[in-house]
Amino acid sequence: MTHRDTDTTLMLCLATVLITLSHLDAFVPDPRIATGGAIGNSLFFFLSGFGLAKSLNAEAAGGAPPSLSTYLRKRVVRLYPAVLIVACAMLAAGMVHVGGADELAAVFVWPTPFWFISAVMVFYVPVFYLASLRPAGIATAMALLLVPYAFFYSQLDLSTFVVEGRGNDFTWANHFKWINYFGLTLMGCLVARLGLTPRLGPAAIAWLLSGLLLFLVAKLTLLRLGLGHLQFVFQALLYPIVYGCFHVFASEALLKPLRSTPLFPVVALLGGLTLEIYLTQTAWIRWLEAQSYPYGPLALLLLALVPLLVFSVLTRWVSQRMGSGVSRLFQPATA
């Protein structure tokens, strides 16, 4: 839950499920089942912007706006204990290698083995300043992103699917998607500043289903028809899809009955572990793919998911204690 008036637990759970599903192509009967990563990522960045804007503006309204250094310290303390834990596990498993101080910094400081960590850390600074603007100012910032988007898009080799990038190495082609995800982060800020209330209804459901259908059709047809130059459609459709998800999955009309079911604690657990699952699956699923197991799809799927959940819970438990210890170090001394 990012704000007492808007419960985003189900949206966070959905983001976690979609991102995890997109990494399971080696563990399901048909790789086409393993999809939805771009939508999951979009929800993640939208919710990041939404939560940051709510938090920053609530603190400012209370008469104690945070300094940039305090704001960044809170973000680092929240993210980096889990990053360090998973990066250490990857180093121990031989999945990353450190041959010098520069490689050590690249693994444990920045950019880390996780592309979304380096992305959100870059986004935090402009969001700190943009989240407090009036809605028109945030919308203008989103519109201005079209300039670098159009320029770098024109430089891509669009004969293959490239708009989402394929790695974490620092080439501009792999980081082109950052422009789009920053736009979605600002969209989260905009929705928060507008104070929109999620409203579930036939129009919201139709909006979401239409966006999902168009996204699926585009994904199945554009490259097959040799229309790779239209790949921007994939990213453009993510905005109405995320907006539709906000109205459907963050609405009290859906959440209120869900809270009274045995399913909601599971939803809350997965939503609360979004960061840890995001990090842990990068290490665990990649390592598991490199092994050779003579098991069927169901056994492999369980082998992928059950330890992933256990590792994520452990990572959250350890990282919270690390974060609490670091926070105490920065508390001002009292007489």
RALINCOR-V701870 format. One record per residue. N is the residue number from 1. RES is the residue in three letters. PHI is phi in degrees with one decimal (* if undefined). OMEGA is omega in whole degrees, 0 to 359 (NA if undefined). Layout:
BEGIN
N/RES/PHI/OMEGA  N/RES/PHI/OMEGA
END
This chain:
BEGIN
1/MET/*/182  2/THR/-93.5/182  3/HIS/-158.3/186  4/ARG/-63.3/180  5/ASP/-93.0/183  6/THR/-135.8/182  7/ASP/-89.9/182  8/THR/-101.6/182  9/THR/-56.4/183  10/LEU/-67.8/177  11/MET/-65.2/177  12/LEU/-63.5/178  13/CYS/-61.8/179  14/LEU/-61.7/178  15/ALA/-59.2/180  16/THR/-61.6/182  17/VAL/-64.5/183  18/LEU/-66.1/180  19/ILE/-65.6/179  20/THR/-64.8/180  21/LEU/-57.6/183  22/SER/-68.0/180  23/HIS/-100.2/187  24/LEU/-105.4/183  25/ASP/-61.3/179  26/ALA/-84.2/187  27/PHE/-121.5/179  28/VAL/-121.0/183  29/PRO/-60.1/181  30/ASP/-127.9/182  31/PRO/-57.1/180  32/ARG/-67.1/176  33/ILE/-68.2/184  34/ALA/-80.7/183  35/THR/-139.4/176  36/GLY/97.8/183  37/GLY/-61.1/181  38/ALA/-64.7/178  39/ILE/-69.2/177  40/GLY/-60.9/177  41/ASN/-61.1/181  42/SER/-63.2/176  43/LEU/-61.7/180  44/PHE/-59.6/182  45/PHE/-72.0/176  46/PHE/-59.0/181  47/LEU/-67.1/175  48/SER/-61.8/178  49/GLY/-64.5/179  50/PHE/-61.5/181  51/GLY/-66.7/179  52/LEU/-63.8/180  53/ALA/-64.5/178  54/LYS/-60.8/183  55/SER/-65.4/183  56/LEU/-63.0/182  57/ASN/-74.5/175  58/ALA/-67.0/178  59/GLU/-66.4/179  60/ALA/-66.0/179  61/ALA/-66.6/178  62/GLY/-81.5/177  63/GLY/87.4/181  64/ALA/-134.1/179  65/PRO/-63.8/183  66/PRO/-73.9/172  67/SER/-78.0/179  68/LEU/-60.9/182  69/SER/-66.8/178  70/THR/-65.2/179  71/TYR/-59.8/181  72/LEU/-68.1/179  73/ARG/-62.1/178  74/LYS/-62.5/181  75/ARG/-67.2/180  76/VAL/-64.6/180  77/VAL/-65.1/178  78/ARG/-74.4/187  79/LEU/-88.9/197  80/TYR/-75.2/174  81/PRO/-57.4/178  82/ALA/-67.2/177  83/VAL/-59.6/182  84/LEU/-63.9/180  85/ILE/-62.4/183  86/VAL/-69.8/178  87/ALA/-63.5/176  88/CYS/-62.8/178  89/ALA/-63.3/179  90/MET/-66.3/178  91/LEU/-65.0/180  92/ALA/-64.4/181  93/ALA/-85.7/180  94/GLY/75.8/181  95/MET/-83.7/172  96/VAL/-130.2/184  97/HIS/-130.0/180  98/VAL/-122.4/181  99/GLY/-114.9/181  100/GLY/-173.9/183  101/ALA/-64.0/181  102/ASP/-67.5/178  103/GLU/-71.2/176  104/LEU/-61.5/179  105/ALA/-65.9/181  106/ALA/-65.6/181  107/VAL/-83.0/190  108/PHE/-104.2/183  109/VAL/-114.6/181  110/TRP/-165.4/13  111/PRO/-86.3/185  112/THR/70.7/179  113/PRO/-75.2/187  114/PHE/-118.0/188  115/TRP/-59.8/185  116/PHE/-72.3/176  117/ILE/-68.2/178  118/SER/-63.9/179  119/ALA/-66.7/184  120/VAL/-66.6/179  121/MET/-64.7/176  122/VAL/-69.7/183  123/PHE/-68.8/187  124/TYR/-57.1/184  125/VAL/-67.1/178  126/PRO/-63.0/179  127/VAL/-63.2/179  128/PHE/-55.2/182  129/TYR/-88.7/185  130/LEU/-77.8/185  131/ALA/-63.9/181  132/SER/-90.9/179  133/LEU/-71.8/171  134/ARG/-65.1/181  135/PRO/-52.5/180  136/ALA/-62.4/179  137/GLY/-67.6/178  138/ILE/-66.0/179  139/ALA/-62.7/178  140/THR/-64.7/178  141/ALA/-61.2/177  142/MET/-63.2/180  143/ALA/-64.8/180  144/LEU/-65.8/177  145/LEU/-64.5/179  146/LEU/-63.6/181  147/VAL/-66.8/177  148/PRO/-64.6/179  149/TYR/-60.6/182  150/ALA/-64.8/181  151/PHE/-63.5/184  152/PHE/-70.4/176  153/TYR/-61.3/181  154/SER/-68.1/181  155/GLN/-94.3/184  156/LEU/-78.6/168  157/ASP/-83.2/188  158/LEU/-90.9/178  159/SER/-74.7/175  160/THR/-125.0/181  161/PHE/-75.9/187  162/VAL/-128.4/188  163/VAL/-67.1/177  164/GLU/-98.7/181  165/GLY/71.2/184  166/ARG/-137.0/182  167/GLY/-174.9/181  168/ASN/-115.2/177  169/ASP/-71.4/189  170/PHE/-84.0/168  171/THR/-116.2/184  172/TRP/-64.2/179  173/ALA/-63.5/179  174/ASN/-72.6/182  175/HIS/-107.8/174  176/PHE/-58.5/181  177/LYS/-63.1/179  178/TRP/-58.9/181  179/ILE/-61.1/180  180/ASN/-64.6/182  181/TYR/-70.9/173  182/PHE/-68.0/175  183/GLY/-60.7/178  184/LEU/-69.3/174  185/THR/-62.7/177  186/LEU/-66.2/176  187/MET/-62.0/175  188/GLY/-61.3/177  189/CYS/-61.3/182  190/LEU/-64.3/179  191/VAL/-62.0/178  192/ALA/-65.4/181  193/ARG/-67.6/178  194/LEU/-74.6/180  195/GLY/66.2/183  196/LEU/-68.2/176  197/THR/-102.2/179  198/PRO/-60.3/182  199/ARG/-129.1/178  200/LEU/-83.4/178  201/GLY/-169.6/180  202/PRO/-55.5/181  203/ALA/-66.1/181  204/ALA/-66.0/180  205/ILE/-65.7/179  206/ALA/-63.2/178  207/TRP/-59.3/182  208/LEU/-66.0/181  209/LEU/-64.3/178  210/SER/-64.3/178  211/GLY/-63.1/179  212/LEU/-64.4/180  213/LEU/-65.1/179  214/LEU/-62.8/179  215/PHE/-62.9/180  216/LEU/-64.8/179  217/VAL/-62.0/179  218/ALA/-61.9/182  219/LYS/-64.7/184  220/LEU/-83.3/190  221/THR/-115.6/191  222/LEU/-57.7/183  223/LEU/-73.0/178  224/ARG/-64.7/181  225/LEU/-92.8/179  226/GLY/72.2/182  227/LEU/-108.2/182  228/GLY/-59.2/181  229/HIS/-68.8/179  230/LEU/-100.4/182  231/GLN/-61.6/178  232/PHE/-59.0/180  233/VAL/-60.0/179  234/PHE/-55.9/184  235/GLN/-75.5/179  236/ALA/-63.0/182  237/LEU/-72.7/180  238/LEU/-65.5/182  239/TYR/-67.6/177  240/PRO/-66.4/178  241/ILE/-64.9/180  242/VAL/-64.4/178  243/TYR/-62.0/177  244/GLY/-65.2/177  245/CYS/-60.8/180  246/PHE/-59.5/183  247/HIS/-73.0/182  248/VAL/-86.6/191  249/PHE/-89.5/175  250/ALA/-108.0/182  251/SER/-83.7/178  252/GLU/-65.7/179  253/ALA/-61.1/177  254/LEU/-93.0/186  255/LEU/-74.7/183  256/LYS/-59.4/176  257/PRO/-68.8/180  258/LEU/-64.8/181  259/ARG/-63.3/182  260/SER/-91.5/181  261/THR/-105.2/177  262/PRO/-65.6/182  263/LEU/-75.1/188  264/PHE/-63.2/176  265/PRO/-58.5/177  266/VAL/-68.4/178  267/VAL/-59.6/180  268/ALA/-64.9/179  269/LEU/-62.4/181  270/LEU/-66.3/178  271/GLY/-65.6/179  272/GLY/-73.8/181  273/LEU/-103.6/185  274/THR/-52.6/181  275/LEU/-62.2/185  276/GLU/-65.5/178  277/ILE/-66.9/178  278/TYR/-56.0/181  279/LEU/-71.9/188  280/THR/-64.5/182  281/GLN/-66.4/177  282/THR/-58.5/180  283/ALA/-82.1/188  284/TRP/-66.9/184  285/ILE/-68.6/178  286/ARG/-64.0/179  287/TRP/-66.1/182  288/LEU/-65.0/179  289/GLU/-62.4/182  290/ALA/-79.4/181  291/GLN/-91.4/178  292/SER/-117.2/180  293/TYR/-118.2/181  294/PRO/-84.7/183  295/TYR/-112.9/176  296/GLY/-77.9/183  297/PRO/-57.8/182  298/LEU/-65.9/179  299/ALA/-64.3/179  300/LEU/-65.1/180  301/LEU/-63.9/177  302/LEU/-64.9/179  303/LEU/-65.0/178  304/ALA/-79.8/191  305/LEU/-87.2/184  306/VAL/-64.5/176  307/PRO/-61.7/179  308/LEU/-59.4/179  309/LEU/-66.8/180  310/VAL/-62.3/180  311/PHE/-61.8/181  312/SER/-66.6/178  313/VAL/-63.0/179  314/LEU/-63.9/179  315/THR/-62.2/179  316/ARG/-63.3/182  317/TRP/-62.9/181  318/VAL/-69.2/184  319/SER/-66.3/177  320/GLN/-63.2/179  321/ARG/-70.7/175  322/MET/-63.2/180  323/GLY/-62.9/178  324/SER/-64.4/178  325/GLY/-64.8/179  326/VAL/-65.7/180  327/SER/-60.5/179  328/ARG/-63.7/179  329/LEU/-65.4/184  330/PHE/-94.5/179  331/GLN/-71.6/180  332/PRO/-64.9/179  333/ALA/-70.4/178  334/THR/-109.2/182  335/ALA/-70.3/NA
END
